C-alpha cells in the first residue's frame, strides 16, 4: 500500500499508471532518437489533472516493487493524490510505454503484459473508499488490460452505483489490448452504467461505426445522460438529452497531444465536484486540454487552475 495519509476524496480514479518515454525533437546534427522520461497512464493523468484543478483525488491501482513504482509514488505525493489504495505487487512490474511523433501525430508502443495493474482483481477493491467518494472515474484501458481488471472495473461501478456515487467513464480505446468487437461490448456495457461518458470521435468511429458527431452523440445519449464528446483539434461537444453545445478549440502552440483527453476528463470532473454546471465545467476542461498539448509528455504540461483561468480570461 502507498504511504500517504488517507483523506476524503472527491474523485477516485481506477486504472493503470505507466512510466513514459516520450520522443524528443531530433537535432539536425544528431542522428540519435532521444526520449524524455515521464509518467503516464490515462486515469493517473486524469487524477493529476483533477488535483491540479483543486479537487481532492485518490487513486486505485497496483504497481510493482520497482523503481518505476517508486517514481509514481513520489509523483502522486507531489501532486497531492492519495495513494492509500495503491497496491504493491512484489512479483510483477510497473508497465512502461514509448511515444513517437510523426506526420500523423503521436503513436504509442506499450510494454504492459503481466504488469502489476493487469493482475488487479475485484477482491482487491477498496469498497469503503469507493462508497465514500463523490465520483468514480475509470476507462476502457482500465478494463482492457486483463480479464480480472475488467471484472474489477464492473465491480467498482456496481459498488459506486449502489452507494449513489457518480460514475465517469472514458472510452480510451486501445486496439492492441483487445479486439474491437469485445472492446465495444465491454465499453458500452460500462457506459450504460455510468453517469458521465467521455468518448472521443476517433474512438467512436471504431466502436460504433459512426463518424458524424451528432450521430455519435445520439448513440451515447441512449446509454448515458451526460456525454462529453472529445473532437481533438476541433474542440469538444457537451451533450445532454436536452441540449448540445459545441466548444471550439483554443488557439495554442500545440506540440504533443499525449494526455490531452485525460486532462479534459480530470479537469471537467474537478470543476463539476467544485459546483460548476456541466457547461462551465466543459468550457474549463476544453481550455485545460488545449494547454496540455503545449509541452511534451503526459504529465508535465497538465495545467494548473490559474493557467486555465488565464487562457479563458484571454478569450482563448
C-alpha positions as CSV (number, residue, x, y, z in Angstrom):
1,X,0.0,0.0,0.0
2,X,1.1,3.6,-0.5
3,X,2.3,5.7,2.3
4,X,0.2,8.9,2.2
5,X,-2.4,9.6,4.8
6,X,-5.9,8.7,3.6
7,X,-8.2,11.7,3.0
8,X,-11.8,12.1,2.0
9,X,-11.8,12.2,-1.8
10,X,-13.9,14.0,-4.3
11,X,-12.7,11.8,-7.2
12,X,-11.4,8.3,-7.1
13,X,-9.7,7.1,-10.2
14,X,-9.0,3.5,-11.1
15,X,-6.6,2.2,-13.7
16,X,-3.0,1.6,-14.7
17,X,-0.1,4.0,-14.4
18,X,2.8,3.6,-16.8
19,X,6.3,5.0,-16.9
20,X,6.5,7.1,-20.1
21,X,9.4,7.6,-22.6
22,X,8.4,10.4,-25.0
23,X,10.3,11.1,-28.2
24,X,12.0,14.5,-28.3
25,X,12.6,16.5,-31.5
26,X,15.7,15.4,-33.2
27,X,18.5,17.9,-33.5
28,X,19.7,18.4,-37.1
29,X,23.2,17.3,-36.4
30,X,22.3,14.4,-34.0
31,X,21.2,11.0,-35.5
32,X,20.1,9.7,-32.2
33,X,16.4,9.3,-31.1
34,X,16.2,10.7,-27.6
35,X,13.3,10.2,-25.1
36,X,12.1,12.2,-22.2
37,X,11.3,10.1,-19.2
38,X,8.0,10.9,-17.5
39,X,4.7,9.4,-16.2
40,X,1.6,8.3,-18.0
41,X,-1.5,6.1,-17.8
42,X,-4.8,7.6,-18.7
43,X,-6.6,7.6,-15.3
44,X,-3.4,8.6,-13.5
45,X,-3.2,11.6,-15.9
46,X,-6.8,12.4,-15.2
47,X,-6.2,12.2,-11.4
48,X,-3.3,14.6,-11.6
49,X,-5.3,17.0,-13.9
50,X,-8.1,17.0,-11.3
51,X,-5.7,17.6,-8.4
52,X,-4.1,20.5,-10.2
53,X,-7.5,22.0,-10.7
54,X,-8.2,21.8,-7.0
55,X,-10.0,18.5,-6.4
56,X,-9.3,16.0,-3.7
57,X,-8.3,12.9,-5.6
58,X,-7.4,9.3,-4.8
59,X,-6.1,6.5,-7.0
60,X,-6.8,2.8,-7.1
61,X,-4.2,0.6,-8.8
62,X,-1.4,-1.8,-8.4
63,X,2.3,-1.1,-9.1
64,X,5.5,-3.1,-8.9
65,X,8.0,-3.0,-6.2
66,X,10.4,-1.4,-8.6
67,X,12.0,1.9,-9.5
68,X,9.1,2.8,-11.7
69,X,6.6,2.2,-8.9
70,X,8.6,4.3,-6.5
71,X,8.7,7.0,-9.1
72,X,4.9,7.0,-9.3
73,X,4.5,7.1,-5.5
74,X,6.8,10.2,-5.4
75,X,4.8,11.8,-8.3
76,X,1.4,11.3,-6.6
77,X,2.8,12.6,-3.3
78,X,4.0,15.8,-5.0
79,X,0.6,16.2,-6.8
80,X,-1.4,15.6,-3.6
81,X,-3.1,12.4,-5.0
82,X,-4.0,10.0,-2.2
83,X,-2.2,6.6,-2.6
84,X,-3.8,4.8,0.4
85,X,-5.4,2.4,-2.1
86,X,-2.3,1.7,-4.3
87,X,-1.2,-1.9,-4.0
88,X,2.4,-3.0,-4.3
89,X,3.0,-6.3,-6.2
90,X,6.4,-7.9,-5.5
91,X,6.0,-10.3,-8.4
92,X,5.0,-8.1,-11.3
93,X,6.5,-4.9,-12.8
94,X,5.0,-1.4,-13.4
95,X,4.2,-1.0,-17.1
96,X,6.1,1.3,-19.5
97,X,5.4,2.8,-22.9
98,X,7.0,4.9,-25.6
99,X,5.5,7.8,-27.5
100,X,6.8,8.6,-31.0
101,X,5.8,11.5,-33.2
102,X,5.3,11.7,-37.0
103,X,3.2,13.3,-39.7
104,X,0.1,11.5,-38.5
105,X,0.5,12.6,-34.9
106,X,1.7,10.7,-31.9
107,X,1.9,6.9,-31.7
108,X,2.2,4.6,-28.7
109,X,4.2,1.4,-28.1
110,X,3.3,-0.4,-24.8
111,X,5.1,-2.9,-22.6
112,X,2.5,-3.8,-20.1
113,X,2.0,-7.6,-20.5
114,X,1.9,-9.1,-17.0
115,X,2.1,-5.8,-15.3
116,X,1.1,-5.3,-11.6
117,X,-2.1,-3.5,-12.6
118,X,-3.1,-6.2,-15.0
119,X,-3.2,-8.6,-12.0
120,X,-5.7,-6.5,-10.2
121,X,-8.8,-8.4,-9.1
122,X,-12.3,-7.5,-7.8
123,X,-11.4,-8.6,-4.3
124,X,-8.6,-6.0,-4.2
125,X,-11.1,-3.1,-4.5
126,X,-11.3,-0.7,-1.5
127,X,-15.1,-0.8,-1.3
128,X,-15.4,1.6,1.6
129,X,-13.4,4.2,-0.2
130,X,-15.4,3.9,-3.4
131,X,-18.7,4.3,-1.4
132,X,-17.2,7.5,0.3
133,X,-16.2,9.2,-3.0
134,X,-18.3,11.6,-5.0
135,X,-17.1,10.4,-8.4
136,X,-15.5,7.1,-9.6
137,X,-13.6,7.5,-12.8
138,X,-12.3,4.7,-15.0
139,X,-11.7,3.9,-18.6
140,X,-11.6,1.4,-21.4
141,X,-8.0,0.8,-20.7
142,X,-8.7,0.0,-17.1
143,X,-10.9,-2.9,-18.3
144,X,-8.7,-3.9,-21.4
145,X,-5.5,-4.9,-19.6
146,X,-6.8,-8.2,-18.3
147,X,-10.0,-10.2,-17.6
148,X,-9.5,-9.7,-13.9
149,X,-9.1,-6.0,-14.3
150,X,-12.2,-5.9,-16.5
151,X,-14.2,-7.7,-13.8
152,X,-12.8,-5.3,-11.2
153,X,-14.0,-2.4,-13.2
154,X,-17.5,-3.6,-13.4
155,X,-17.5,-4.5,-9.7
156,X,-16.2,-1.0,-8.9
157,X,-19.1,0.5,-10.9
158,X,-21.6,-1.6,-9.1
159,X,-20.3,-0.6,-5.7
160,X,-20.4,3.1,-6.7
161,X,-23.9,2.9,-8.1
162,X,-25.3,1.2,-5.1
163,X,-23.8,4.0,-2.9
164,X,-25.1,6.8,-5.1
165,X,-21.6,7.7,-6.3
166,X,-21.5,9.1,-9.8
167,X,-19.6,7.0,-12.3
168,X,-17.4,8.6,-15.0
169,X,-16.1,6.6,-18.0
170,X,-13.6,7.5,-20.7
171,X,-13.6,5.2,-23.8
172,X,-9.8,5.4,-24.4
173,X,-9.8,2.6,-27.0
174,X,-6.5,0.7,-27.4
175,X,-7.0,-2.0,-30.1
176,X,-3.6,-3.5,-29.2
177,X,-5.2,-4.6,-26.0
178,X,-8.4,-6.2,-27.3
179,X,-10.4,-6.8,-30.4
180,X,-12.8,-4.1,-31.5
181,X,-15.9,-6.2,-31.0
182,X,-15.1,-7.1,-27.4
183,X,-14.0,-3.5,-26.7
184,X,-17.3,-2.2,-27.9
185,X,-19.3,-4.7,-25.9
186,X,-17.4,-4.0,-22.6
187,X,-17.1,-0.3,-23.0
188,X,-20.7,0.2,-24.0
189,X,-21.9,-2.0,-21.1
190,X,-19.9,0.1,-18.7
191,X,-21.1,3.4,-20.2
192,X,-24.7,2.2,-19.8
193,X,-24.0,2.0,-16.1
194,X,-22.3,5.4,-16.0
195,X,-23.5,9.0,-15.3
196,X,-20.8,10.7,-17.4
197,X,-19.2,9.5,-20.6
198,X,-16.1,10.8,-22.3
199,X,-16.0,9.2,-25.8
200,X,-13.6,10.6,-28.4
201,X,-14.8,10.9,-32.0
202,X,-11.8,8.8,-33.1
203,X,-12.8,6.0,-30.7
204,X,-16.4,6.3,-31.6
205,X,-15.7,5.6,-35.3
206,X,-14.4,2.2,-34.4
207,X,-16.8,1.4,-31.5
208,X,-20.0,2.5,-33.3
209,X,-19.2,2.7,-37.0
210,X,-20.4,6.4,-36.9
211,X,-18.3,9.4,-37.9
212,X,-20.8,12.3,-37.6
213,X,-20.5,14.0,-34.2
214,X,-24.3,14.4,-34.0
215,X,-24.9,10.7,-34.7
216,X,-22.2,9.7,-32.2
217,X,-23.9,11.9,-29.6
218,X,-27.3,10.3,-30.3
219,X,-25.7,6.9,-29.8
220,X,-24.1,7.6,-26.5
221,X,-27.0,9.6,-25.1
222,X,-29.1,6.4,-25.4
223,X,-26.6,4.9,-22.9
224,X,-25.7,7.8,-20.6
225,X,-27.3,11.1,-19.7
226,X,-24.2,13.3,-19.9
227,X,-21.8,12.9,-22.8
228,X,-18.6,14.9,-23.4
229,X,-17.6,14.2,-26.9
230,X,-13.9,14.9,-27.5
231,X,-13.2,16.2,-31.0
232,X,-9.4,16.5,-30.9
233,X,-8.2,19.6,-32.8
234,X,-11.9,20.6,-33.3
235,X,-12.6,21.1,-29.6
236,X,-15.4,19.2,-27.8
237,X,-19.1,18.9,-27.6
238,X,-21.3,18.9,-24.4
239,X,-24.3,16.6,-25.0
240,X,-27.3,16.0,-22.8
241,X,-30.8,14.9,-23.7
242,X,-31.9,18.5,-23.6
243,X,-29.1,20.3,-25.4
244,X,-25.9,20.2,-27.2
245,X,-23.2,22.8,-27.1
246,X,-20.1,22.8,-29.4
247,X,-16.9,24.1,-27.7
248,X,-14.5,25.4,-30.3
249,X,-10.8,24.8,-30.0
250,X,-8.4,27.2,-28.3
251,X,-5.5,28.6,-30.3
252,X,-2.3,27.3,-28.7
253,X,1.1,26.2,-29.9
254,X,0.5,22.5,-29.8
255,X,3.5,20.2,-29.9
256,X,2.2,16.9,-28.3
257,X,-1.3,15.8,-27.7
258,X,-0.4,13.0,-25.3
259,X,-2.7,13.0,-22.3
260,X,-4.9,15.9,-23.6
261,X,-8.1,13.8,-23.4
262,X,-7.2,12.6,-19.9
263,X,-6.7,16.2,-18.9
264,X,-10.1,17.1,-20.3
265,X,-11.7,14.4,-18.2
266,X,-9.9,15.2,-15.0
267,X,-10.4,19.0,-15.3
268,X,-14.1,18.5,-16.1
269,X,-14.7,16.3,-13.0
270,X,-12.7,18.7,-10.8
271,X,-14.9,21.6,-11.8
272,X,-18.1,19.5,-11.6
273,X,-17.5,18.5,-8.0
274,X,-16.5,22.1,-7.2
275,X,-20.1,23.1,-8.1
276,X,-19.8,24.3,-11.7
277,X,-22.7,23.4,-14.0
278,X,-21.7,20.9,-16.8
279,X,-21.3,23.6,-19.5
280,X,-19.0,25.8,-17.3
281,X,-17.0,22.6,-16.4
282,X,-16.8,21.7,-20.1
283,X,-15.5,25.1,-21.1
284,X,-12.9,24.9,-18.4
285,X,-11.9,21.4,-19.4
286,X,-11.7,22.4,-23.1
287,X,-9.1,25.1,-22.2
288,X,-7.2,22.7,-19.9
289,X,-6.9,20.1,-22.7
290,X,-5.6,22.7,-25.1
291,X,-2.9,23.8,-22.7
292,X,-1.9,20.1,-22.1
293,X,-0.8,20.0,-25.8
294,X,1.8,22.8,-25.4
295,X,4.5,20.6,-23.9
296,X,6.0,17.1,-24.2
297,X,4.8,14.2,-22.1
298,X,1.6,13.3,-20.5
299,X,2.0,14.9,-17.1
300,X,4.4,17.9,-17.3
301,X,2.1,20.1,-19.5
302,X,-1.1,19.4,-17.5
303,X,-2.1,23.0,-16.4
304,X,-3.0,24.3,-13.0
305,X,-6.2,26.2,-12.4
306,X,-4.6,29.6,-12.7
307,X,-3.2,28.8,-16.1
308,X,-6.6,27.6,-17.3
309,X,-8.3,30.7,-16.0
310,X,-5.8,32.9,-17.7
311,X,-6.5,31.3,-21.0
312,X,-10.2,31.6,-20.5
313,X,-9.8,35.2,-19.5
314,X,-7.8,35.9,-22.6
315,X,-10.6,34.5,-24.7
316,X,-8.5,31.6,-25.9
